[in-house]
Amino acid sequence: MADVPMGSRPAARVVLINAQQQVLLLEAHDAEATWWIAPGGGLEEGETFEDAARREVEEETGIVVELGACVWERHHRYAFEGAQHDQYERFYVALSFEQRSVPSKPDAYVRSQRWWSLPEILASDARFAPRRLGVLLPEIFARRFPREPIDCGV
């Protein structure tokens, strides 16, 4: 697994899969675009990637997860709300979870959440992050996880 690149904000996301072979994605937006992304966010001081992944999912969705493998990683620079950002993310799979509450700290830039099937993602004109989500998910749905996280791209 790669180290966090110097100057990058470390973040963790969760590829949450339900029994119906669907992935939970959040509809995020700013003034310029709308996109769908896995729940997650930045690490707090002294927090591990795994702890951040669990905390962020619970804050954003009210779902408590049991994390599995770290399957993807990416380092990307992007514009959001008029500022440039540099972020390094690790994506963890969660197949076991429990809906315990409503979101306690939903992010203002998140409009909604939705469970997506692979055919829905492949047929959609929506923007997904990572962009190759529809190509990457079949291995996850088949429970074939890489030994080391693969670069999932932007």
C-alpha positions in Angstrom: 0.0 0.0 0.0 1.3 3.4 -0.9 2.3 6.0 1.7 0.3 9.2 1.8 2.0 11.6 -0.7 3.6 14.7 0.9 1.1 17.5 1.1 -2.0 15.3 0.3 -5.0 15.1 2.6 -5.5 11.5 3.6 -9.1 10.2 3.3 -10.9 6.9 3.5 -14.0 5.6 1.7 -16.2 2.5 2.0 -17.5 0.4 -0.9 -20.6 -0.8 1.0 -22.3 -3.8 -0.7 -25.7 -5.1 0.3 -27.2 -8.6 -0.2 -28.9 -7.5 -3.4 -25.5 -6.8 -5.0 -25.9 -3.0 -4.9 -23.4 -0.4 -3.8 -24.3 2.6 -1.6 -23.3 5.9 -3.2 -23.8 9.5 -2.1 -24.9 12.2 -4.6 -22.4 15.0 -4.1 -22.5 18.5 -5.7 -20.9 21.9 -5.8 -21.7 24.9 -8.0 -20.1 23.3 -11.1 -21.0 19.6 -11.0 -22.8 16.6 -9.5 -21.3 13.2 -9.0 -21.8 9.9 -7.1 -19.2 8.7 -4.7 -18.8 6.1 -1.9 -19.2 7.4 1.7 -16.1 8.6 3.4 -13.9 11.5 4.1 -10.7 12.9 5.7 -8.8 11.5 8.6 -8.9 13.4 11.9 -5.7 13.9 13.9 -4.2 10.6 15.0 -6.9 8.5 13.3 -6.2 5.5 11.1 -7.6 5.0 7.7 -9.8 2.2 9.0 -11.1 4.3 11.9 -11.9 7.2 9.6 -13.7 4.9 7.2 -16.0 3.6 10.0 -16.6 7.0 11.5 -17.3 8.7 8.2 -19.8 6.1 7.1 -21.7 6.3 10.4 -21.7 10.1 10.4 -22.9 10.3 6.7 -25.4 7.5 6.6 -26.1 6.2 10.1 -24.7 2.8 9.1 -22.2 0.9 11.3 -19.9 -1.2 9.1 -17.5 -4.0 9.6 -14.6 -3.3 7.3 -13.0 -5.8 4.9 -10.1 -5.4 2.6 -8.6 -2.2 1.3 -9.2 -2.8 -2.4 -8.5 0.5 -4.1 -6.5 3.7 -3.6 -6.1 6.9 -5.6 -4.2 10.2 -5.4 -5.9 13.0 -7.2 -6.1 16.8 -7.4 -9.4 18.4 -8.0 -11.3 21.6 -7.8 -14.2 21.8 -5.2 -16.1 24.9 -4.2 -13.6 27.2 -6.0 -10.5 25.8 -4.4 -7.9 23.2 -5.5 -7.4 20.1 -3.4 -4.8 17.3 -3.3 -6.2 14.1 -1.7 -5.0 10.5 -1.2 -7.8 8.0 -0.6 -8.1 4.4 0.4 -11.3 2.4 -0.4 -12.4 -0.4 1.9 -15.0 -3.0 1.2 -17.8 -3.6 3.8 -20.2 -6.5 3.3 -21.4 -6.6 6.9 -23.3 -3.6 8.3 -26.2 -2.4 10.4 -28.4 0.6 10.0 -28.4 2.1 13.5 -29.5 5.7 13.2 -30.0 8.6 10.9 -26.9 10.5 9.7 -25.4 12.4 12.6 -23.1 14.7 10.5 -24.2 14.7 6.9 -22.0 16.9 4.7 -23.7 19.9 3.2 -22.5 19.0 -0.3 -24.4 15.7 -0.2 -27.9 15.8 -1.7 -29.0 12.2 -1.4 -27.9 8.6 -1.1 -28.9 5.6 -3.2 -28.2 1.9 -3.6 -27.0 1.2 -7.2 -26.8 -2.1 -9.1 -24.0 -2.6 -11.6 -26.4 -2.6 -14.6 -27.8 0.8 -13.3 -24.3 2.2 -13.0 -23.3 1.0 -16.5 -26.5 2.4 -18.1 -26.3 5.7 -16.3 -25.2 9.1 -17.7 -24.3 10.2 -14.2 -20.8 11.0 -13.2 -19.2 8.6 -10.8 -16.0 8.8 -8.7 -13.9 7.0 -9.5 -14.9 7.3 -13.1 -14.1 3.6 -13.7 -16.5 2.5 -11.0 -18.5 0.3 -13.4 -15.3 -1.5 -14.5 -14.0 -2.0 -11.0 -17.1 -3.2 -9.2 -17.6 -6.7 -10.8 -14.5 -8.0 -8.9 -15.9 -6.6 -5.7 -19.4 -8.0 -6.3 -17.7 -11.4 -7.0 -15.8 -11.1 -3.7 -12.4 -11.3 -5.6 -10.4 -8.7 -3.8 -6.8 -7.7 -4.8 -4.0 -8.7 -2.4 -2.8 -5.1 -2.5 -5.0 -2.1 -3.3 -5.1 -1.1 -6.9 -5.1 2.4 -8.3 -8.7 3.1 -9.2 -8.0 6.4 -10.9 -9.9 9.6 -10.7 
